[in-house]
Amino acid sequence: MNRQQRSELRGRAHKLPPGAAVGDEGMTDAFVAYVESAFATQDLIKVRFPTADRKLRKEQQRALAESTGSEIVLAIGKAATFFRALPDL
């Protein structure tokens, strides 16, 4: 992803409402499966990470990106936006 593409995605990310939130149990397999299913219809997804621990939040964001094959486009506060190109039909 080049700089111009990332800039465009960040602009879109600001307007996007959170589509998922990590629950009290953390990042479960069911949560990752939900995000995977959301990527089937959208290329940009905003996720809330409500933990107050900054280090844990960053680890969860990286783990979600890795497990879904997506990229973190924008991370501000307790929300992060992930991008994965839509599959060609």
HUURHU-V763393 format. One record per residue. N is the residue number from 0. SS is DSSP state (alpha for helix, beta for strand, coil for the rest). Layout:
n | ss
N | SS
N | SS
This chain:
n | ss
0 | coil
1 | coil
2 | alpha
3 | alpha
4 | alpha
5 | alpha
6 | alpha
7 | alpha
8 | alpha
9 | alpha
10 | alpha
11 | alpha
12 | alpha
13 | alpha
14 | alpha
15 | coil
16 | coil
17 | coil
18 | coil
19 | beta
20 | beta
21 | beta
22 | beta
23 | coil
24 | coil
25 | beta
26 | coil
27 | coil
28 | alpha
29 | alpha
30 | alpha
31 | alpha
32 | alpha
33 | alpha
34 | alpha
35 | alpha
36 | alpha
37 | alpha
38 | coil
39 | coil
40 | coil
41 | coil
42 | coil
43 | beta
44 | beta
45 | beta
46 | beta
47 | beta
48 | beta
49 | coil
50 | coil
51 | coil
52 | coil
53 | alpha
54 | alpha
55 | alpha
56 | alpha
57 | alpha
58 | alpha
59 | alpha
60 | alpha
61 | alpha
62 | alpha
63 | alpha
64 | alpha
65 | alpha
66 | alpha
67 | alpha
68 | coil
69 | coil
70 | beta
71 | beta
72 | beta
73 | beta
74 | beta
75 | beta
76 | coil
77 | coil
78 | beta
79 | beta
80 | beta
81 | beta
82 | beta
83 | coil
84 | coil
85 | coil
86 | coil
87 | coil
88 | coil
